[in-house]
């Protein structure tokens, strides 16, 4: 049987310039609303910054544990946790505790985090650019062994353990799902060794199609693997209104990724010097924008052409008012997803 489709939300527009307590109350309200509306998951990213600003916080497992206590059904996902920034034992134990207190709702998305370390300073993490990917390989190997329940003795280039164990083990057996992000050949190979792949915001549809093709070429089974994708979505009663809001709210997000050189072309190359045409392409290819019918069509394209089976919608952006977030969630749940389900009904 193919993987069932799931629909979640990414919550990643916190303002680190403001006190987090009140923001967290609003976050809990939003996540509880998403759960009540039938969404399947909530996802938390990770970053490390030199100055306060908008975006992810540096502790997704900690925030996830708090959200787990405030919800009952939605999966708690990391989209993504930067595995080389931790020891494998730290991640194994902390993620296992989250899985236990959530009664088995963790999905662990991990990636290397190369751009984050570059921005924050490699010296502040104690490793260099060439260390990141082999550290991710070692971290994944040790993490999987620890979650198997065995005592782990390991001698690696970066980590060494002598009879280490993860206590408690995660609630999910044999382990919580692990998804790996990244678009390099090695990243896709890693994804095949675990439960699947997770794609980031600045990936256009044509790139996702090519990622799916490459995964098949590397031996991915026709079913049974998760292909998750974080996607900004702006839905409104009219397409004109949706496009206006997208330019206002998603436009600055796209500009941020373009400035950082994080936008990736379908041929897997990063765009380092974007011109106006690249921005127009990114605004056309990255967000899902339109009225409910148009958004349903675009979601179905991702599923049909790229095999995406876990959609992670970004509905909250810097500058978007709280009422816009609630309106988007309700429109997606009540008008967009029913149209999608009608399209795939037997």
Buried (B, 14 or more C-beta within 10 A) or exposed (E): EEBEBBBBBBBBBBEBEEEEEEBBEBBBBBBBBBBEBEBBBBBBBBBBBEEEEBBBBBEBBEBBBBBBEBBEEBBBBBBBBBBBBBBBBEBBBBBBBBBBBBEEBBBBBBBBBBBBBEEBEBEEBEBEEEBBBBBBBBBBBBBBBBBEBEEBEBEBEBBEBEEBBBEEBBBBEEBBBBBBBBBEEBBBBBBBEBBBBBBBBBBBBBBBBBBBEBBEEEEBEEEEBBBBBBBBBBBBEEBEBBBBBBBBBBBEBBBBBBEBBBBBBBEEEEBEEBEEEBBEBBBEBBBBBBBBEBBBBBBBBBBEEBBBBBBBBBBBBBEBEEEBBBBBBEBBBEBBBEBBEEEEEE
